[in-house]
Amino acid sequence: MNTLSYLDHQLSSFPSPEQALTEPNGLLAIGGDLSCQRLLSAYYHGIFPWFNQDDPILWWSPDPRAIFIPGEIHISASLKKSLKKQSWRFTINHSFSDVINACAAPRAQQAGTWISEQIISAYEQLHHQGRAHSFEVWQQDRLIGGLYGINIGQVFCGESMFHTETNASKAALIMLQQHLLRFNCQLIDAQVMNPHLQSLGAITIKRSEFLQQLYRLRQTTISAECWQPQEITLEL
């Protein structure tokens, strides 16, 4: 039977993701810190943090795993038609702090958010190191949608998205796909399936298969040009 591992503040290796609990699904370890080194080690091994503000740090590697395959995100005819009518602008790494803070805002029918000040500070540090990235959707000069995540080799580990205008977060996801295809990224990690992700074309695969793909793709590199702050045109 798998048992929960406890981490101290000295950076030691994570236990194998295959040792994660089945209930709750994927809980692997507790404790440690959110240093850049530990966070990158976690993502490198298919592990991510998720915990409520008053909880200790919890580390997860669920089975199955939700993923998007770049090129296979579902864009309905109605969504394509709607986006073509918009005069939105699309940028990459122009406003990471604004995106993660917008993602942290409580959603309708939610009492709080898991994206605490501790999480925001940690991922902003990763952004400054060139490892965390944001995709932004603008209506003139107003940020109306976006997403952020971590790059590991040819994998983009999506963390959260938001919108204040209908379809703006979907537009950010389409922009992400388009950009990753340009730079030959092979996989988008969406962590845990939900109906919204499924409607956009996310699929689930066994954790063992996900890890096999991650371990292969993390060894590769993509052009630094991919993550330079830039404005792009959404192609529909």
QUILIN-V596858 format. One line per field, one symbol per residue. ss: DSSP state (H for helix, E for strand, - for the rest). psi: psi as a letter, one per 30 degrees, with the letter a starting at -180 (. if undefined). Layout:
ss: ???
psi: ???
//
This chain:
ss: ----EEE---------HHH--E--E-EEEEE----HHHHHHHHH---EE--------EEE----EEEE--------HHHHHHHH----EEEE---HHHHHHHHH------------HHHHHHHHHHHH---EEEEEEEE--EEEEEEEEEEE--EEEEEEEEE----HHHHHHHHHHHHHHH----EEEEE---HHHHH---EEE-HHHHHHHHHHH------HHHH--EEE----
psi: kklkkkkafkjlkllkffgllfjkjfkelkaaahleeeeeeeefggklkkllegllkkkliljlkklkjkfgkkjleeeeeeefflhllklkhfheeeeeeeffkklkgkfakfileeeeeefeeeeffgfklkkkkkjcgkjfllllakkjbgkkjkelllkfkkgeeeeeeeeeeeeeeeghkfkjjgdkkleeeeffgklklkeeeeeeeefeffflllkffegkklklkkk.
//
